C-alpha cells in the first residue's frame, strides 16, 4: 500500500532533501550520498519510495525528477521558503495585522528573507528609526507610506534634501490635515522642493508606516487589535527592497499628488 503523498514528502528528511537536490537536475547516487551525508544502504529505501510514487526515476545510478516530481517539488520549495521565513519571527507575524498587503504580495512574503524584529524603548515608539535614517541619507531614493509624522520629521527631510535624496511620501488624509494645521509653512516649503513628491491616499492604512531606501525596508505594523506596539521590522535583502517598492506602487495608484497645501 502506497503512503499518502504528504507523508512521502515530509515524513522523511532524506526523501525531502533528495527531492530538493534533484530539483537542480539529474544527479548521480554518489553526489546524493555525499550531499546528504548518508550511506547507500540508508538512502536507497527512501529513493525507492519516491520511485514508487512516480516522483523520481533512475537510469544506471543516475536519478532525476519525473514531470510529477518537478511539479510537486516546485510547490514544496515555495512552501518551505514561506515556512522558513515565518519560523524565524512567527510570534511577530502571528500577532500583527497583515491585511494591508495585496494578495499577490502576501503570497510572496518569503521574498522578505531574513528580517530582524527590533524592540524599541516605549518612549521612542513614534520617533525616527535611526538605522533606517542613516541608510536613507546615503540612498538615491526613499519611499514612505505613513499615517503619522515623528517629531523631527522636518529636520530629517531637510537632511535628505541636502544629500540630494529623491523622496516619495504617501500620507493619509488625516495626516494631511495635521500638517496643514500645525506645520503649514514648513511643509509648504518642503513640498516645493524638487526632491519631494507628497501624495495623499484616498483610504485608510491598516498599519503605522513602511519605508524603503536603497539598503533597508522598515515596517511598523499594528497588532491584531489595531494598536501600535514597540516593535519595528527591518528587512535588507534585494528581494525585500523590490517587494517593498511593489507595495509602495500598490498604494501609489490610489493616491493623489499634493502640489500645495
HUSUL-V449386 format. One record per pair of residues at least 4 apart in sequence whose C-alpha atoms are under 8 Angstrom apart, sorted by the first residue. I is the first residue (numbers start at 0). J is the second residue. Records with the same first field share a line. If there is no record, write none. Layout:
# HUSUL-V449386
I: J / J
This chain:
# HUSUL-V449386
1: 51 / 52
2: 6 / 7
3: 7
4: 8 / 52
5: 9 / 10
6: 10 / 11
7: 11 / 14 / 15 / 48 / 49
8: 14 / 15
9: 14 / 15
11: 15 / 45
12: 16
13: 17 / 35 / 42 / 45
14: 18 / 45 / 46 / 49
15: 19
16: 20 / 35
17: 21 / 31 / 35 / 46
18: 22 / 64 / 68 / 72
19: 23 / 72 / 76
20: 24 / 26 / 31
21: 25 / 26 / 62 / 63 / 64
22: 64 / 69 / 72 / 73
24: 63 / 64
25: 61 / 62 / 63 / 64
26: 30 / 31 / 61 / 62 / 63
27: 31 / 60 / 61 / 62
28: 32 / 39 / 60 / 61 / 62
29: 33
30: 34
31: 35
32: 36 / 37 / 38 / 39 / 42
33: 37
37: 41 / 42
38: 42
39: 43
40: 44
41: 45
42: 46
43: 47
44: 48
45: 49
46: 50 / 55
47: 51
48: 52
49: 53 / 54 / 55
50: 54 / 55 / 56
53: 65 / 67 / 68
54: 64 / 65 / 66 / 67 / 68 / 69
55: 62 / 63 / 64 / 65 / 68
56: 62 / 63 / 64 / 65
57: 61 / 62 / 63
58: 62
64: 68 / 69
65: 69
66: 70
67: 71
68: 72
69: 73
70: 74
71: 75
72: 76
73: 77
74: 78
75: 79
76: 80
77: 81
78: 82
79: 83
80: 84 / 109
81: 85 / 108 / 109
82: 86
83: 87 / 109
84: 88 / 108 / 109 / 111 / 112 / 113
85: 89 / 92 / 109
87: 113
88: 92 / 116
89: 93
90: 94
91: 95 / 116
92: 96 / 97
94: 222 / 223
95: 220 / 221 / 222 / 223
96: 205 / 206 / 220 / 221 / 222 / 223 / 225
97: 105
98: 205
99: 204 / 205 / 206
100: 104 / 105 / 246
101: 105 / 246 / 249
102: 106
103: 107
104: 108 / 242 / 246
110: 238 / 239 / 242
111: 234 / 235 / 236 / 238 / 239 / 240 / 242
112: 234 / 236 / 238 / 239
113: 234 / 235 / 236
114: 232 / 233 / 234 / 235
115: 232 / 233 / 234
116: 230 / 231 / 232 / 233
117: 230 / 231 / 232 / 233
118: 229 / 230 / 231
119: 123 / 124 / 229 / 230 / 231
120: 124 / 229
121: 229
123: 127
124: 228 / 229
125: 148 / 149 / 150
126: 149 / 150 / 151
127: 132 / 149 / 151 / 152
128: 132
129: 133
130: 134
131: 135 / 212 / 215 / 216 / 217
132: 136 / 155
133: 137
134: 138 / 212 / 213 / 214 / 215
135: 140 / 141 / 159 / 164 / 212 / 213 / 214
136: 158 / 159 / 162 / 164
137: 162 / 164 / 213
138: 164 / 212 / 213 / 214
139: 163 / 164 / 165 / 212 / 213
140: 164 / 165 / 166 / 167 / 212 / 213
141: 164 / 165 / 166 / 167 / 210 / 211 / 212 / 213
142: 166 / 167 / 168 / 210 / 211 / 212 / 244 / 247
143: 167 / 168 / 169 / 208 / 209 / 210 / 211 / 247
144: 168 / 169 / 170 / 208 / 209 / 210 / 247 / 250
145: 168 / 169 / 170 / 171 / 204 / 207 / 208 / 209
146: 170 / 171 / 173 / 174 / 204 / 206 / 207 / 208
147: 170 / 174 / 207 / 208
148: 152 / 174
151: 155
152: 156
153: 157 / 185 / 186
154: 158
155: 159
156: 160 / 189
157: 161 / 189
158: 162
159: 163 / 164 / 165 / 166
160: 164 / 165 / 192 / 194
163: 194
164: 194
165: 194 / 195
166: 194 / 195 / 196
167: 195 / 196 / 197 / 198
168: 195 / 196 / 197 / 198
169: 197 / 198 / 199 / 200 / 250 / 251 / 254
170: 174 / 175 / 197 / 198 / 199 / 200
171: 175 / 199 / 200 / 201 / 202 / 203 / 204
172: 176 / 199 / 200 / 201 / 202
173: 177
174: 178
175: 179 / 199
176: 180
177: 181 / 182
178: 182 / 183 / 186
179: 183 / 186 / 260
182: 186
183: 187 / 260
184: 188
185: 189
186: 190 / 260
187: 191 / 259 / 260
188: 192
189: 195
190: 195 / 196 / 197 / 257 / 258 / 259
191: 195 / 258 / 259
196: 256 / 257
197: 256 / 257 / 258
198: 251 / 254 / 255 / 256 / 257
199: 254 / 255 / 256 / 257
200: 250 / 251 / 253 / 254 / 255
201: 253 / 254 / 255
205: 220 / 221 / 225
206: 219 / 220 / 221
207: 219 / 220 / 221 / 227
208: 218 / 219 / 220
209: 216 / 217 / 218 / 219
210: 216 / 217 / 218 / 243
211: 215 / 216 / 217 / 240 / 243 / 244
212: 216 / 240
213: 240
214: 235 / 240
215: 233 / 234 / 235 / 236 / 240
216: 233 / 234 / 235 / 239 / 240 / 243
217: 231 / 232 / 233 / 234
218: 231 / 232 / 233
219: 230 / 231 / 232
220: 227 / 228 / 231
221: 225 / 226 / 227 / 228
222: 226 / 227 / 228
234: 239 / 240
235: 239 / 240
236: 240
237: 241
238: 242
239: 243
240: 244
241: 245
242: 246
243: 247
244: 248
245: 249
246: 250
247: 251
248: 252
249: 253
250: 254
251: 255
